């Protein structure tokens, strides 16, 4: 399962002012059932390009279709999402 355009819009709306906290993670799991949702430390993602940057967090799309996960910019390939807080630890 990958992200549909409507889900990307819903995620955008949910993350407009939300942080990378457990309540947000739970909300995203409801918006995108079947998609892995996790949060990570901003330092762990420092060499990656976020799919979107919001006020309090950055969104990374994960392509887990192969053996190893990789960051993608294509929602049609995204089997997971990761949130990282902007400027701090998760």
N, C-alpha and C positions, 0 to 999 in steps of 0.2 A: 504494500500500500504506500502511495506517495501523496504529497500535498496537492489538493485541488486549488484552483484560483480563489474560490470562495473561502476556503480555509485560510489562505494567505491573507485575505482581506480581514477576516475575523481576528487573526493573530495580530495584524497591524493595529487594529482597534484596541485589542486587549493590552498591547504593550506600549501604547501611546504615552502612558504615565506610570506604568507598573515597573516594579523592580524585579530582580532575579531572585525572588523569595519563594518559599514553599507554597504559598497561596497562589502565586502566579503559575507555578509549575502545575499545580492541580487544575487550575483553570484551563491551561493549554492542553492538558490531557483530555479534558472534556471536549474542547473544540476540535481536537484532531485525534479521535480514537484510532488505535492501530499504529500510531506514529510514536516512536520512542521520544521521550522528553526528558532532558536532564539539564542540570546547571553545572557550570565549571568556573574555575578561577580565571579571572581576566588575564593573568600572566600566562596561563596555559594556552591561551588563544592569541597571544601577542603577534605571532607570525602568520596568522590567518586573516583573511578578509571577511568581515561580517556580511551577511546577506542584507541586513538592515541594522541601522543604529538608531536607538530611541533615546529619550531623555535620561533614563536610568540604567538601561541595559542594552546589550547588543545581541542580535539573533544570528546564529550560525545554522546552516542547513547541513545535515549529515546524509551522505549516500552510503548506506550499509548493504547494498545489493551484492557486493563482492565479499571476500573473506575479511578484508580490513576496511574499517570506516575511513571515509575521506570527506573533506569539506567540499560542498558544491554550491553553486549559485543558481542551480536549476531546481525549482520546486517540484518539477515532474520527476526528478530523480531522488528527491529527499525522502528517506525512510525514517528520519529522525531530526530533532531540533535540539540545539543546545543554547542556553542563555548564559551570558557572562555579564556581571555587573560592570558598569563603566567606571573605571578608575579605582577598583578595589577587589577584594577577595569575595568569593561566593558565600 
